[in-house]
């Protein structure tokens, strides 16, 4: 019998398994694939990280703790996980909400609440420092030097490697089909056999709804997203030394675009993406290939008018999955029908930057019954009440 079983070994599951094993727990991690893989939400070379969180100041302690954990892992493993080359958030008077909130104003407020060093830039200052951006005269910018990007595949690999080093048992390419809880234990059934544990952490990402009863499953929507890498005319000008990660609330309600510096030389391009919530899908039925017809509209609408020196040649593209709640917030809570089961869905398109700290919090919750991090904002009950 295990102390804890972790279902899913992506961003959250890998972090949780590592933290549990580090504390000496007898832990089993199970994934239907061999992480890191390209079927869920934890792939694509880079993920944005920032400390002042536009989705709400209550996320900032998680981001700060995650940065510290990744630095600790870098020292222990020699892996290059976190690059703080700076982050620029651009907005203006006609910008729309992003992730369901007044993103720019929330970012500034979070920086003030938590003492995050930053600079406020007007349009002239943005053009002078970052001439790659074609901003309007009424644009405003928030620049945070401590922002940047993390490498999701490397983070997962490093944490799973450390988990095994500390004694965790990992079962890859094994699919969980169901779990059941009694007052004394949890049983997890897979396509091979069954396992028993004192606690279960379900970190199944986009597969979470398929493991929940209908009244809970409907609280999570899965949406396909696409990432594009576009060729740049001058690769050094878009390298991480000169070009920050960026999030841009575009004018006139056009939505948002975000992106990263060029990391792979002249042929690698810069990665950009927009978010699409028009159609819901499932992790098993989603279309994973990217059609050429999807490329040109993104370039014409979100890249060409705003970023100078980027060509229409798409050198790479891939799809990934967002698991989204109604308020774009996380769910980190005990299953209402199974006290020994913890549901972990730090999702809605802004979760990876917090994943290392969430793994630590989940390990504490499973072993100690409480976490040092304040998780009250991530209750499942808030969504179930609103759904009635």
N, C-alpha and C positions, 0 to 999 in steps of 0.2 A: 504494500500500500504506500502511496506517495503522500507527502505533505500537501503538495499542490500540483495540479496539472494545468498547463497553459495551452489553450486551444488557439492556434494561429501564431506564427512566428515572423510576422512582419514587423513594422516599426514598434508597435506597442508590445507585442508578444515577445519579441527578441529582448527588448529592454527589461521586461518583467522577469523573464526566465533568467537572465543574467543577474539581476538584483536578488532574486530568490536564492540562486545557487551561491552567490557571493556571501549570503548570510548563513549558509550551511544547510539550507532546506533540501529535503529530498524531492526533487522536482522533475517532472516529465513534460517536455514540450513536444507538441504534435502539429504537423502542418501537412496539408494534402499535396503540397509541392515541395521543392527544395530551395528554400529561401537563401539569398535574395532571388526573386523571380519577377517576371514582367506581367503577371496576371491580375494583380490587385492594385494597390495604391502606393507602393513603396519602390518605385523604379523611375528611371529617367535622369540619372546622374546627379541632379541637384534638387534641393528644396530650399525655399526662402527661410531664413531665420532672422528675427528681429526681437528686440527686448520690449519696446513700447508697442503694445498689442492693440490694434485698431478694433478688434472684436471685443475688447473689454480689458480694463486694467487688472482684473482678477486673474488673467492668464499670465501676466508678466512674471510673477514669481516662478512659474513653471519653466518659462523660457530661460530665465536667468540660471536656474538650477540645472537645466539641460546643458547649457554652455559649460558649466563647471564639470559636469559628468563627462561630456565629450572630451574635454581637456585631460581629465584623469585617464580616460581610456586611451587617448593618443599617447600619453606618457607610458602606459603599461604595454601597449601593443606596437607602437611606432606607426600606426595608421594615421593618414591625413584625413580628418573628418570634418573640421570646421574651419571656414575661411571668413574672417571678418574684414571684408574689403569695403564695407559701408553700404547703406541702403538709402535710396531716395524714394520718397513717396510724394507724388504730384497730384494736386487737386486744383479746383477752381470754383467759381460761384455756381456753375451749372452742373457740378458733378453729382452723380447719383450715389445712393448708399451702396456699400460693398460688404458682402457677407451679412446683409440684413441690418447694418448699422451705419451711422455717420462716421465713416472709417477714419478720415483725416482728423477730424476734431477729436475722436476717441484716442487716436495715436498720440496727439499732442498732450491730451489730458493724462494718459497713462505715463508718458515721459515725465510729466510734472509730479504726478503722485509718487512715482518710484525713483525719482532722481536720475533718470536716464539722460546722459549727455547728448545734446543734439543741437542742430542749427536750423533756424528758420530762414528760408531763401525766397526772395522774390524772383520774378521771371528773369530779370537781368542777371542775378547771381546764378541762377540755374544755367543760363546760356554760357556765362563766363566759365563756370567750373565744369559743366558737362555739355559741351556744344553738340553732342550727338542727339540731344532732345530738342525737338522743334516746338517749344511751348508758346502759348499765347501770352499777350502782355499781362493778362489778369491771373496767370497761373501762380500758385504758391507751392513751395516745397518744404518738406521736412527731411533733413538729412541726419542719419544716425550712424556714427562710425562703428558702433558695436554690432550692427546688422551685417548680414552677408548670406552665406549659403552653407548647407551641410550636404554631405554625400550619402544619400540614403542606403545604397547598396553596401557601401563600406561600413556604415554604422551597424547595419544588421549583421553583416559578416563578423565584425569585430565583437559584437556583444554575444553572438551565438558561440563564437570561438572561446570567449572568456567563460561563458556559461558551462561549456563542456569541460574547460580547464578546472572549474570549481565543482565538477561532479554531476552536472545536469545530464539527464538522458534525453536525447533528441531523436524523435521518430519523424523522418522526412518521408514524403510520398505516401502518406497514410491519411486517409480521409475519415474525419469524425462524422458519424451519421446521427448521433443523438446523445443526450446525457440525461441522467435521472439522479435526483437527490433524495436522501432520506434524512432523518434527524441526526444520523451518525456518520454519513459519508456521501460521496458523490461517485456515481459510476459513469464512465465515458465509454461509449461503444463506437468502434471504428469499423472500417471494411475488412479488418484483420481479426480483431479480438476485442476484449474489453479491459478497462483499467479502473482501479479504485483509488480515491484520494480523499483527504480531509477537506480540501478546498479546490474549486475550479475557477480559473480566470478565463473568460471567453473573450478573446481578442481576435475575432474572426473577420474583421473588416467588412467588406462588401458581402460576405457570406453570412453575416450575423442574422439578417432577417429570416433566412431559411432555417435557423435554429431556434426561433422564438415562436410562441403562439401568435395567432393572427392579430389580436388586439395590441400586442407589443410590436410585432413586425411592421405594422403599418406606420409606425412612428419614424421609420428610417426609409429614406428613398435613395436609390442608387442611380447615379448619373455618369454617363461616359464623358470624359474630357480628353482633349487632344493637346499634345505638346509639339511645337514645331521648332526646328533649327534652321534659321535663314543665313545664307552667306553674307559676309560683310566685305566691304571694299578694302578696309584697312584694319586687319586683325589686331595689331598692337593698340589701336585707338579704342578697341572694345575689350581689351584684356582686363583682368580684375584690378590691375594697378590704376587704371584710368576710368573704368566703367563700373558703376555700382549695380547691385541688384536693384530693381525698381518695381514699384506698383503705381499705376497711373489711373486715377479716376478720371476718365476722359470727359471733355466738355460736352454740353448739350445732351446729357443723358445717354451717351453712346455705350456706357458700360465701362469695364475696366480691362486693362492689359497689364501683364507683369512679365518680367524677364530677368535674364542672367547675363553675365559677361561671357565672352568667347573664351573657352577653356582648352580647345584642342587645335590651336593654330589656325592658319589661313583657311583650311578646309572644314573646320568644325562648325563655324557659324555661331550666332547667338540664339539661345533658347528663349522663345516667347510663348505665351499661352493666354487664352481668354477662358472664361467660365461659361458653361452652358447648362441650364437647368430646364430646358424645354421638355425633354422626354425622359421618363424613368425607364430603367432597364434592370437586369439582374446580373450578378457576377457570372452566371453560367450561360446566359443568353446574349450578352453584349457582343457587338461587332468590334473586334479588336484591331482589324486592319484600318488604315487611314486612306481614304480615297483621294486621288489627285484633285478632285472637285472641291475638297475641303480646304485646300491650301490657299488658292488665290483669293477667296473672299477675306480670309484672315489677314493676308498681306495687304490687300487694298484698303481694308477698313481700319485695321488696328496697328499696322506697322508703317507703311509708306507715308501716311500723313504726319507721323509723329516722331519717327526715329530716322535720322539722317545717316546715309552710308550703308544701308542694308539693301541687298538686292532681293529680287523676287524668287531667286533660286532656293528651293527648300532642299537642304542636304540630308534631312532626316526628319521623321515624324513618328509618333507613337501615341497610343491611347492609354488612359489609366482610368481609375474609378474613384469617384467621390461617394461616400456614404453620408447623407445629409439629413439633419434634423430640421424641424420646422423653424427653430430660432437660430440655426447655424451653430448651436452650442454642442458641447461634448456630452456624452453619457458615461459616467463612471459611478457605478452604483451596484448594490446587491440586487439580485433577481428577486422581485416581490414574492414569488412563489417558492424560492429555493434559497434560503439564507446562506448556504454554503457556496453559492455560485455568484461570482462577481462579473458583471457585464462591463466591458471596456470598449467604448467606441469614441475615441478622441478624434473626431472626424470633421466633416463639413469643409474640407479643403484647406484647413489651416492647422492640422494636427502634428505634422512631423517635428516641427521645431520644439514641441513640448514633450516628445515621446520618451526621451531618456528620463526626465523627472517623473513622468507618469508611471513608467516602469518601477521606479523606486517607490512611489506612493502605493502602487498596487501590491508590491511585495510587503510593505508595511501593513497594509490593510488585510492581506491574507494571513500574515503570521502574527500580527499584534492586535488585529481588530480595529485599528485606526491608523491614519497616516499623518505625517508631519505637515503635509500640504493640505490646504483647505479645499475640499472637494464638494462643498455643499452646493455650489452653482451647477454642478453636473448631475443632479439627481434625475432619475428616470421619472419620478412622480410629477415633476413640473410639466412634462410633455403629456403624460396620461391625463392630468387634470384638464389641460387645454384641449385635449382631443375629445372630451366628453360633450 
